[in-house]
Amino acid sequence: MSAAVKRSFASLQIHNYRLYVVGQLTSLAGNWMQIVAELWLILELTGSGTAVGIATALQFLGILLFGVWGGSLADRFDKRRLLIVTQTAMAAPAVALLALSLSGSIEIGLVYGLIALRGLVLAIDNPARQAFVAEIVGRRRIVNAVGINSIIVHSARIAGPALAGALIAFGGVALCFALNALTFGVMIGALALMRTGDLPAPAEHRPAEAIREGLRYVAATRELRLPLILMAVLGTLGFNFPVITPLLARFSFGGEVSAYSLLMAATAVGAITGSVFAGSRERLGPSMVAVGAAGFGVAGTLAAAAPTLPTEMVAMSLIGGTGVIFAASINSGLQLAAAPEMRGRVMALYSVVFLGSTPIGGPLSGWLGEAVSPRASLLVGGLAGLGVALAAVSTLGAPGTGRLRLRTATGSE
């Protein structure tokens, strides 16, 4: 095995992280099955791109509204126990959607409500998961673990939609909801089997005071503030794949669920490639933020013009790869720059701007895809990527410097 490959997977030497990877991959694959099934169901019920955009927004509205509070809970409580609670709670909407699908009485309002409920739990679950990874692997392996985490996320984006497409074609969306409900048990089991003695104890603080402290800390720290602003811009205008992809499949490439699954899988294949690249590097800095954003911009522009499904798949693969390089560079930079006792709150703000931007950008992309075409939404995202790349060069540092100047908890650089 080459040295580069060994570096890419170094964090897997840690027992607790191996358990986390197994649980996370299984749970996320199930979650992507459910997302594909929900959005396809809504498109069948309404035929509306705007409705798909609203559904996508509801998935992440909880993070936008309550993500910072969720990060405060992640810093206050034992993250492993907190994740057991959130993973259990997230199984409930899947079970409810299964029951409604089997009963034949499913309505768009009920689907919206259950999606929003899962989004509320996600506001606690996501920042806890982001910060928990750093606790498991330690500061020295954060960049590597972020790369592996990206591989997990996007491997799930291949397996989940591909399996969802087969299940929907075979027996309908109910099968996706049933299997997703079962996958949460794997993550809960992995968390229960971890060696708790290897994990640090949470710090004590009052939630309201801690939230204010976290916001002040980020506002006063340039190494945190500027990357979050860049992530917010590209997250809002560019990272709207759950909305754009079903619209492309439905209105540009024949309307088959197989086209939907292929486009999702192509995006994920590119994302895994980008994740392996990110995980093999010892540090990701402003050069990679700028390169990732610029590549995303070029790929988005190409995707807007791709004439056939195969060429669109290539373009979406490039979008996936460059998008992960950009997001992983931001993510690892934030984790390294944040003081350990503030990391949960900092990563909650990352979740707010990364996922919480979707309630704003998702409906806009859906409306634009319906009123003009899905390709127009891709073009807007591409132009946003190019703009963010220019901003990264001018605000974070010149390309070639290779890293952000990071303050440690003691104030040194």
ABEGO torsion letter per residue (X at the ends): XBAAAAAAAAAAABAAAAAAAAAAAAAAAAAAAAAAAAAAAAAAAAGBAAAAAAAAAAAAAAAAAAAAAAAAAAAABBAAAAAAAAAAAAAAAAAAAAAAAAAGABBAAAAAAAAAAAAAAAAAAAAAAAAAAAAAAEAAAAAAAAAAAAAAAAAAAAAAAAAAAAAAAAAEAAAAAAAAAAAAAAAAAAAAABBAAABBBBBBBBAAAAAAAAAAAAAABAAAAAAAAAAAAAAAAABAAAAAAAAAAAAAAGGBAAAAAAAAAAAAAAAAAAAAAAAABABBBAAAAAAAAAAAAAAAAAAAABABAAAAAAAAAAAAAAAAAAAAAAAAAAAAABBAAAAAAAAAAAAAAAAAAAAAAAAAAAAAAAABBAAAAAAAAAAAAAAAAAAAAAAAEBBGAGBBBBBBAAGBX
